[in-house]
């Protein structure tokens, strides 16, 4: 059974945990920062219910898989991805769209933890204490987490994304029908090599059958390199 995890060290953690308990969800409150946690859970999916922070402070909901394509700035290990599920990420994105009128973003893969044996993802509410203490928004957030946990059943395939911004603007419409497991933004494309592609495939619990490349969100050299690496893994590639 999927487990929803909050953290007492996170600004919305306790309030979200209390709501989840009221809703009879299968949930747990960590006493440490989840991004740096190495705690393991016996479950088929971990859904982290967390804050989103950005320089713009714009209210929004986000979801993403975890991992570091280069150095580990916010938990996890460097050049290491976490196990994840494209099915769960798609579910989170589409459930958030149903729950709220706030902007909903699919973020590129980033931060920790990366050592979980179970597949995991983050579902987040941004971006200031005003949102993190708003009961209606917290209700939206926790309801989305519960929906993902209740509806989770891995599909037959998942896809990867490469290029573009951290907020994956080129992939947002696609994400309503495609199950993105990992997305590498343009900022980290230079760190992608055969080993990282292998991680993106092996740490997705569904078979990875296709990848999308934001053709305007990367250089020609980066695009050619990514396509070549994908061809070596016999992964279909589509430019968008």
RAZI-V985636 format. One record per backbone hydrogen bond with DSSP energy under -0.5 kcal/mol. CO is the residue of the C=O (numbers start at 1). NH is the residue of the N-H. E is the energy in kcal/mol with one decimal. If there is no record, write none. Layout:
CO_NH_E + CO_NH_E
//
This chain:
3_5_-0.5 + 3_47_-3.0 + 4_28_-1.9 + 5_49_-2.5 + 6_30_-3.2 + 7_10_-1.4 + 10_13_-1.2 + 10_14_-0.6 + 12_16_-2.7 + 13_17_-2.4 + 14_18_-2.5 + 15_19_-1.9 + 16_20_-2.6 + 17_21_-2.3 + 18_22_-2.1 + 19_23_-1.8 + 20_25_-2.7 + 21_24_-1.7 + 25_27_-1.2 + 26_4_-2.5 + 28_6_-2.6 + 28_30_-0.6 + 30_8_-3.1 + 33_36_-1.3 + 33_37_-0.6 + 34_37_-0.8 + 41_43_-1.5 + 45_3_-2.8 + 45_47_-0.5 + 46_48_-0.6 + 46_121_-1.6 + 47_5_-2.7 + 47_49_-0.5 + 48_50_-0.7 + 48_123_-2.9 + 50_125_-1.8 + 52_127_-0.6 + 54_57_-0.6 + 59_103_-0.5 + 60_126_-3.4 + 61_105_-2.6 + 62_124_-3.2 + 63_107_-2.4 + 64_122_-2.7 + 65_110_-1.4 + 66_82_-1.9 + 68_80_-0.7 + 70_79_-2.6 + 71_70_-0.5 + 71_73_-1.0 + 74_112_-2.7 + 75_74_-0.5 + 77_80_-1.0 + 80_68_-2.8 + 83_120_-1.9 + 84_205_-2.2 + 85_89_-1.9 + 86_90_-2.5 + 87_91_-2.5 + 88_92_-2.6 + 89_93_-2.4 + 90_94_-2.7 + 91_95_-2.7 + 92_96_-2.2 + 93_97_-1.7 + 94_98_-1.2 + 95_99_-1.4 + 96_100_-1.3 + 103_61_-2.4 + 105_63_-1.4 + 105_107_-0.7 + 111_67_-1.8 + 116_83_-0.6 + 119_46_-2.2 + 121_48_-2.7 + 122_64_-1.7 + 123_50_-2.2 + 124_62_-2.0 + 125_52_-2.5 + 126_60_-1.5 + 128_131_-1.0 + 128_132_-2.1 + 129_133_-1.2 + 131_134_-1.4 + 133_135_-0.7 + 134_138_-2.7 + 135_139_-2.1 + 136_140_-2.0 + 137_141_-2.6 + 138_142_-2.7 + 139_143_-2.3 + 140_144_-2.1 + 141_145_-2.1 + 142_146_-2.4 + 143_147_-2.4 + 144_148_-2.3 + 145_149_-2.2 + 146_150_-2.7 + 147_151_-2.4 + 148_152_-1.3 + 158_209_-2.0 + 158_210_-0.9 + 159_181_-2.5 + 160_212_-2.6 + 161_184_-2.6 + 162_214_-2.8 + 164_186_-2.8 + 165_168_-1.5 + 166_108_-2.5 + 167_106_-0.5 + 168_171_-1.8 + 168_172_-0.8 + 169_172_-0.6 + 171_175_-2.4 + 173_176_-1.4 + 174_177_-2.0 + 174_178_-3.1 + 178_180_-1.0 + 179_159_-2.8 + 182_161_-2.0 + 183_109_-2.2 + 183_185_-0.6 + 184_163_-2.7 + 185_188_-1.8 + 186_189_-0.7 + 188_191_-1.7 + 189_192_-1.5 + 193_197_-2.3 + 194_198_-2.2 + 195_199_-1.9 + 196_200_-2.4 + 197_201_-1.8 + 198_202_-3.2 + 199_203_-2.5 + 201_204_-1.2 + 203_84_-2.9 + 203_205_-0.5 + 207_158_-2.2 + 207_209_-0.7 + 209_236_-1.2 + 210_160_-1.7 + 211_238_-2.4 + 212_162_-2.0 + 213_215_-1.1 + 213_240_-2.6 + 214_217_-1.1 + 217_164_-2.3 + 219_223_-2.6 + 220_224_-2.4 + 221_225_-2.1 + 222_226_-2.6 + 223_227_-2.5 + 224_228_-2.2 + 225_229_-2.4 + 226_230_-2.4 + 227_231_-2.3 + 228_232_-1.7 + 229_233_-0.8 + 230_233_-0.6 + 230_235_-2.6 + 231_234_-1.4 + 234_236_-0.5 + 236_211_-2.2 + 238_213_-2.5
//
